[in-house]
Amino acid sequence: MRNRKARLAAVAGALALATGVVAPAYADAPAPLAAAHAALDAPVLYGRAAYLLDASTGKPLLDDHGGERMPIASLTKTMTAHVVLKLAKPTDVVEISRADVAYAEDGGGTTADLRAGDRLTVGELLYGLMLPSGADAAHALARTYGPGVDGFVARMNATARELGMNDTEYVNADGLPSPRGNGHSTARDQAVLAAEALRNPLIKQAAGTRYHELDATAEHRAYGWRNTNRLLGTPGAIGLKTGFTRAAGYCLAFAGERDGQTLVGVILGESVSARRFSTAESLLTWGHSWGAARTAA
């Protein structure tokens, strides 16, 4: 259990409120803003790192090893979606190649079961990227809009720097282990990205969709994609992305809305898959309760 760090971080935020010293949004060493009484009820944390951010204000609420660099597995695909939609229109068409299909199969990654020769729009591929966490969809998008995968990864890293994600380095568009390593990020950096990505209505819609179907057309066969995010269905939950590799453990970027307040959070290095979802639900409940108490005060 890793609750002590979160409690101490929240208490530090209470001291900041008492002294009138408040860290700026997304600061390198934030003082999470939470009342001391709320800190005593902070959820127990089991993963290697966790971070909770009030996206409505840019203020951190909880920081448990949020600045520690580690692999993030398929949380990488959130940046892939973000960069693609900066470069392409949702109606642009991408043709799936044999290399896209082989990349996911040979790498042992999760796939959207794309078929070579199918032509899908960027908007449709976004669902294949975010719901089943398709490495084939990630490869197709990166190959098309890099141009080339290496060019696309360079764009991902440049975008990370633009967002102030200075502890993040991507090595591919999907988060699979590679000959160049696993890449790395932090819970804090990924929360910053999550808040930014959810500003795009298409990412927000796709990430919050539990099941998406495409009927067969002359351009492609029929597809049906189920979201791997078991947090969906929880009141107020709106996404965002799951991830897993042996090196990264079970990861989750999540978000929730209640009473006009949007919270985003990240859990990294969890050892039990189901527990990342229950912990995220507890963090959202805790964070929204703190927000409601602050408003009432």
Sequence and secondary structure as in RCSB ss.txt:
>XXXX:A:sequence
MRNRKARLAAVAGALALATGVVAPAYADAPAPLAAAHAALDAPVLYGRAAYLLDASTGKPLLDDHGGERMPIASL
TKTMTAHVVLKLAKPTDVVEISRADVAYAEDGGGTTADLRAGDRLTVGELLYGLMLPSGADAAHALARTYGPGVD
GFVARMNATARELGMNDTEYVNADGLPSPRGNGHSTARDQAVLAAEALRNPLIKQAAGTRYHELDATAEHRAYGW
RNTNRLLGTPGAIGLKTGFTRAAGYCLAFAGERDGQTLVGVILGESVSARRFSTAESLLTWGHSWGAARTAA
>XXXX:A:secstr
  HHHHHHHHHHHHHHHHHT    TT SS      HHHHTT     SSEEEEEETTTTEEEEEESTT  B  GGG
HHHHHHHHHHHHS TT EEE  HHHHHHHHHHT       TT EEEHHHHHHHHHSS  HHHHHHHHHHHTTSHH
HHHHHHHHHHHHTT TT B SSSS   BTTB  BB HHHHHHHHHHHTTSHHHHHHHT SEEEE   SS   EEE
E   TTTTSTTEEEEEEEEETTTEEEEEEEEEETTEEEEEEEEEESSHHHHHHHHHHHHHHHHHHHHHHHH 
